[in-house]
């Protein structure tokens, strides 16, 4: 039964698996993946490569290489481009903050009161990511995120029904991030970090009474066995992920091949966003949970979600201030877009 969600996600990625770059190709590129060969994101990148090769009539062949197979870590994503190991890389912002702290300025999970608020800030976050990569690394985003549909909702998962901040304050609560702990603690919630691998036992034994999680992970971690119910409390953020190329190599690429990469990326991004708008991943997981008797409760009141938003905005700003004045300017741009509604 719990395979249904994984099957839905996997089915949305039609992996194109080839034997490497075609010999007849005029141009051969290497595209790095920061995750493993079997990860769904890598499969989407293989699909992207296959579509580009088809779109160009075989003139361009892109070999997708999980950089871990070359001895690199996901945190080396920017370095493998600068060292000419690959021509382009799928950048996930949270992997590259070691080498580029400015990539840590983006909106954290849980700050949005509604998933659709992502549409207010996603564009400016992409602009900022592209500016950082161009100015600091000689790279540019050639296509937005072609992978997956994205998860949409964060839930309070609990042993007893919880649908408000007042009720949450009565619990021992697990949050997955240090920033989340600080924000919820300021709201009077007793909050701590527990590794995911220990969460099942912690809930089972009463070390904690509830946790912050996404619906698919309730299933994958079998938390429905030790909790009764879940309530929407805030949105997951669509980060400005995408395929970024070495700017000089991109400039040398023939214009029609550039356009093929852009067009295929835009198509896959639009497909991804359509899945996100329909909340396919969340809905499939929620349906599987409710079919087994699990309860998806009413969401936290909007007033409570906005109160949580303000607490996370405060913590986020404090963290950004520690990066640099430039980072704070980026923060202000993102928040202005959120407040402007577009």
Beta strands, then each sheet from edge to edge (+ up, - down):
strand 1: 27-33
strand 2: 60-66
strand 3: 88-91
strand 4: 139-144
strand 5: 153-158
strand 6: 172-174
strand 7: 190-192
strand 8: 210-213
strand 9: 229-235
strand 10: 242-246
strand 11: 295-296
sheet 1: 2+ 1+ 3+ 10- 4+
sheet 2: 7+ 6+ 8+ 5- 9+ 11+
end
